[in-house]
Amino acid sequence: MSVSGSCCTYRGDVVSVVTAACDYDYLVVGAGVIGCAIARELVRSPVRVGVVEQAWDVGEGASKANSSLLHTGFDAKPGTREARLVTEGWRLWQREAPELDVPILRTGAVMLALDEEQARELERWRRNAFENGVTDVELLARDQVLALAPAANPSVVGGLLVPRESVTCTFTATVALAEQAAVNGAVFHFGHRVTGVDRSPDGFHRVVTDRGHITTRWLIDAAGLWADEIARWAGADGLVIAPRKGEFLVLDKSARAKVPLIHLPVPTPISKGILVAPTANGNVLL
């Protein structure tokens, strides 16, 4: 069965371009790690793929300013979309990272309890992990924690070991995803800030930028902190981005030996707190 439209003909999972009435079949807004990953997947089919980005390079937003932790999903709320996607994302990245030549440091992580109240919380997080299918977590006594993390706060009273928590490199990943997408036909429009989205009567999206407009059959919103604004312009209300600003200290490589694995605090209702983690480049993030 095939369904024809004014831009494309669809046969099963394959999309065949039949007219040049629009610039692209798919236009991705945002060249962060998500936008570049989507573009890389789309070019596997014979479609025209564009990526529009307000910065002058890929990964200039949150994709280059984060901890690069590869989470198992042990601490996500069970049954949520976050829990499902984080768990699946961990599994997928085991396959994708080698293809992209992106490192994975399989360090593991330990959640550190600094008092008896936090120690009681560790059992709750252990159960939470099991509900999300992360069943290899382990409660640790104080001496076990210090054996794994000798530079941990000496006030530590216990911990929760999460062996499969890992570290990757989102900066390298974004560049690699973009390169593979571009080599296979995706066109990147850098320095184009989206200022509006119009929907034409024939079903196309007209994406207005500060350097002209681009037309597309399908619009994919991967705009990071600006995703809710793009969504509203495209007629999709209800998405609200509520960002929180944080800072990282990048320590010298000489500190790496003191941080053999990821150190996590016990989360609070409003924050996951301050972590200490090794990086793929040999530094330490605080």
N, C-alpha and C positions, 0 to 999 in steps of 0.2 A: 504494500500500500504506500502511495506517495501523496503528499499534500503540498500543493503549489501555492506560493505567495508571490508578492510582487518583487521580492528580492532573491529568494532561495527556494529550492525544491528539496524536500526532506524525504529520504528513503531509509527507514530504520534509524540507525545511529549516525549515518553519514549525511552531511549537509553539502549539497552541490550548488554552487553559484551559477545562476542562469541569467543574470542581468547586472549591469553596473549602475543601477539606479541609485545606489548609495555607496558611500566610500568603503564601508566595511560591513561584513556580516555581524561581527562582534567587536565592540569597542570597550576596552577595560579602562576605567578611570582609576588611576593610581598605580605607580610602578614600585610598590613595596614588595615584600616577599609574597604576599597573597596574590596581588595583581600579576606579578611575573610568573607565579606558579600556574595561575589560571591560563595565561597566555600560552605557556608551554604546553599545557594539555590541549588547548583548542587547536593549535597548529598541527596536531596529529591527524586532523581531518582536513579535507580540501576546502578550507574556508578562508576568507580574508579577515585577518585579525589586526586590530590596532590597539595601541596603549597610549593614553594621554596622561601626561605627568607635568605638574606645575614646576617642579624643580628641574635642574639641568643634568640629573643623573638618576639612576635607580637607587632605591633604598635610602632616600634622604630624610625619611620621617622616623616613625617608631621602629622600623626594621633595622636601623643601625644604632638605636639607643635603647637597648634592652639587655637582659642578662644572658640571652642565648641558651637558656635552660631548655632541655628537651624533657618535658614533663610526661609522666606516666598517667596522670589524671587521678592519682591517689587521693588528692585533697579536694577534688571538685564535688559539688553537691550531687549525690546519686540521682539518676533518672533525668538529669538535665541535658540539654543540648551540649553544654560545655563538657560535661563528663564524657559523652559519646564521642565528640569531635577530638578532644584531647587524647583520649585513649586510642582512637583510630589513627590520629596524627602521629603518635609515637610509633605505632606499628609501620605506617607508611614510610616514615623517615628512615627506618632501618634499611628499606629497599632503595629509596631515592638518593640518599646521601652518597653512597658509593658511585652511582651513576653520574653525579654532579661533582665528584671529587671534593666533597665537603666533609670535614672531620667530625667524628663523634667521639667524645671522651666519656667512656663508660665508668664514671667515677663513683656513682651512687650518691646518696644524700642522707644526712642525719638531721632530724628535727630535734632541737635541743630544749629540754625543760630546765628552767633555772630556779624553780621552786616547786613545792609539793602540789600547789594548785595546777601549775602547768603539767606536772607529771601525771595528774589524773586526766588531763585533756589528751594525753598521748593515746590512751586506750580508745577514746572516742575517734581519734584520727586513724587508729588501726582498723577499727570496725568500718569506718568510712572507706578506707582503701579496699577492704574486702568486698564491700558492696559494689565498688567500681571494677571488680575483677582483678585488682592488684593484690594478689594473695601472698606475695613473697616478702612483705614487710615484717619487721621484727622489733619487738620492744627490747631496749637495752638498759642495763644497769649503768651506774655512773662509771665504774671502772672499764666497762666495755666501750662506752662512749669515748673516754679519754685514750683508750688504746687505738681507736680509729682516728680520733681528732685530738691529738695532744695539745694543740694550741687553742682549744675551745675554752670558753669562760670557765674558770675554776669553780664557779658557783653551780655548775651543771649538776643535776641530780639524776638524770636519766635521758633517754632519747628514743627515737623511732627511726630505725634504719629502713631506707627505701632503696634497695640495691640497684634498680634499673633507672633511677633518675640520672640523667646524663647532661652533657654540655655539648652544644654544636656551635656553629658560627653563622648567625643570620645575615651578617654583612656579606660573607663569601657566598652563602646560599642564594641571596637575592641576585647577585651579579651572575652566578652560574645559571640560574633559572632564566634570567633575561637573555643571556648569550645564546642558550639553546633555543629559546623562543624566536629570537631575531634570525638566527642561522636558518631556521625552518620557515621563515616568511613573515613573522610578526613585525609590524612597523611601529616604532616608538616615536612619539611626538613630545619631545622635552621642551620645557619652558612654555607650556600651554596651560594656563590657569583656567579651569572651567568656571564660567560665570552664569550659566543657565542651561536648561534643557527644555526643548520644545518637542511636542509630539505632532507629527504631520498626519493629515487625514489618511494617507496610504500606509500608516503604521510604522514609519521610520522614526527614529529619534534624531533630532538635530541638536547636537551638542555645541553650545556656544562657548568659545574661549576668547581670551584677550588677544588672540592672533588669528581669528577667523573661526569658522564653524566646520564641524565634521559630522557627516551623517552615517547612521548605522542602523541595522535591523534590530540588533539586540544590544542593550546597554548593560554592562556589568559594573557594579559599584564596589570598588575596592579602595576607596579614598581615605581609609584610616580615620583620622580625627575629623575629617570633613565628610564622612560617609552619610551622616544624617542630612546635611545640607544638599548633597547630590540627590539623595532619595526624595526629599521634598520637591525639588525641582522636577524630578521625573514622575511625580504624582503619587509617591508612596509615603504616606504619613505614618507616624508611630515609632519610627526609629529615633532614639535619642542617644547621642554620645556624651558621656559624662567623664571626661578625662581627668586623671590625677597626675600631677607633676612630681617626678622624683629625680634624684641625682645619684650618680655612681662615682665612687673614687676608684681609679685604676692604679693598683699598686705595682711596684717593680717586680720583675720576674724573680728576684731574690726571695720574694715572699711565697713563691709557689710551693716550696717544699713543706711549708707549715700548713698548707690547705690541700690535703690529699683528696678531699671529697667536698661536696656542697654542704654548707652549714645553713640550716633553715631554723628560724624562730618558730615558736608556737603561734599560729595566727590569732588575731583579734577579730572582733566583728567588723572592723572597718579597714583592716590592713593585714597583709601577709608579713609585714615587718621588714627588717633589714637583714639581708642575706649576705653570706660570704661565699664566693664561688670561684673556682679556677676558670680560666678561659682557654679557648683552643689555641691561643697565641702564646700561652705560657705566663700570662699575667694573672692577677687576682682582682676580682671585682668586689667592692664593698658598698 
